[in-house]
């Protein structure tokens, strides 16, 4: 049974996730990718609350560092005490990419360099619509299919109940539709 505090973090993480998908589908970059960062941050922090860490301590220990959260999440997710959940390791570089979007929420960041942002719907799509990057430019990429795979992996490793998530999505107007739109890796329906 989830505590009230865990549920609050999960619910906010789900809100961020749905809004990130909608923003991405509307072509809102960098807002959509930045919201993916916040979604995963909240979902991972909820797991630490489940295992007894105080939210205030999480804020001090991790701040908004998704990469630090991810490293520790792999150790407490399903698979313990035998070791880190092996299904999470393939997402390490993706989490690093998502982490980078935390800082790209203000115009002209990072200061003094050019920024090239691109996105794609599927993993086999390449979107270079923003043109070639200038030498030394910072590149930020996002892929919706990869985000959905990561979300499914986090839900499975947590483990969170797919029926809880689908029920939550169903009672919020349009949320389930946004979650399922263009999603190649949705969490399963309840049996």
N, C-alpha and C positions, 0 to 999 in steps of 0.2 A: 504494500500500500504506500503510495506516494504521500509525503508530507505536504502541507500547505505551501511551504517555501519552495520545495522542489517543483510543485505544480505551477507556481507563479513563474519560475524561471523557464520551465518547459513551455508554458503558454506564450510567454513573451518571445521565446525562441521560435515557436511556430508562427507567431504573427510576423516576425521579421522574415522568416523563410517564405511565407506566402507573399508578402509585400516585395521581397527581393525577386521572386519569380515574375510577379506582375510587372514590376519596374523593368526587369530585363526584357520581357516580352514586348514592352512598349518602347524599347530601345533607350531606356534611361541609364546611360553609363556616364559617370561612375556610381550613381546612386544605387542601382540594383546590386552590383558586386559588393559595394560597401555594406549593404543590408545583409548579404549572404555572410559576410564576416561576423556581423552582430548576431545573426541567427545561430551560427555554430558556436560562437562564444557563449551564448546563453545556454544552449543545450549541453555543452561540455561542463559548464559551471554547475548545472543542475545535478550532474552525476557526482561531482565532488560534494555537493550539499547532501546527497543521498548517503554518502559514506562518512558523513559527520563533520565536514569542514564548514565553518561559518562563512556566510557571504562576505563579511567585512574582511576576513582573512584572505579570501580569494581575490578581492579587489587589491589588497596590498601585495600579494604574492604574484599575481598574474597581470594586473592592470587589464589591458586589452590585447595582450600577447597571445594570439591564437596558436602560434607555434609551441610556446611553452605549455599551454593548456593541452594541446594535442599530444605532446610527448608524455605527459603525466596521465592523460585520459587513457592512452593505450595500455598503461599499467594497471588501471583500476577497472577497465571495461571487462565484459565477459571474457573468460579465458583465465582469469586469476583463480587460484594461486599458481596455476601451471605456467603463467607468464603472460606477456602482452597478447592481446587479441590479434592473431596473425592476419586476419582479414582487413585490418586497418593499415598495415605497413604500405600497401600499394598506393595509399592516398597521401603519403608524406609530402611529396613535392606539390601536390595540389593544395594542401593546407598552407604551404608556404606562399603559394600564389595568392590564395584568398587572403592571407594575412597582410599582404602588401596593399590590398585595397583599403585597409583601415586608414591609411594616411592620405589617400587620394579623395578626400571628401571636401577639400577646399580648392578653389581655383588657383592655378599656378603653383601647384605642389607636385613634386619637390621644387623648391625655389632654385632658379639658376639653371635648370635643365629643361629640355623639351620632353614632353610626355606623349607617348603613343598608346592609345587604348583601343582594344579590339575585342570582339566577342563572336562566338559562334553558337549555333543551336545544337549541333551534333558534334561528337568527337571527331568524326571524319571530315567535317567542314573546316575550311580555313577562311578567315575573314581578314583580309589585309586592306579593307576599304579606306583606312586612314592613310594609306600610302606608306612608302618605305620610311623607316625611322632615320632621323638625322643621327650622325655619329655621336655617341654618348647619350642618346635619348633613353629615357626610362620606358620600358615596355610593360604594359599591364594587359593581361589577357583573361578572358572569362569564357567558360563553356557551360551552357545550361545542362547538358546531359551529364557532364562530370559532377556538377553540383548535386544533381538528383541521385547519382550513384553514391556520392559522399553522404548525403542525407540518409539514404537507405542503409549504408554501412554503419553510421552512427546509431541509428534506431536499432539495428540488429545487435550491435556490440554493447549497447547501454545496459541491458536490453529494455526498450520501451515497447509497450503493447501497441501493435498496429491498430487494434480495435479502438484504443483510447485516442490515438492520433486521428484516425478516420472519423470517429465520432466528433471530436473537437472540430475538425474541418467542416463536417456536415452541418453543425449548428451555427456556423458563422457564414453569413450570406456571401455566396460566391467563392468561398475559400477552397472548397473541394474542387470546384471547376478550375480554379487557377492552379491548384496543385497538380491536377491531372492533365492540363493542357500541355501538349508537347512533351510529356514526361514518359521517357522510355524505361524508367526504373522505379515505378511507384511501389510503395510498400503494399503488401497484399491485403485484400479484403479479408474480413473475419470469416472463418468457416461457417 
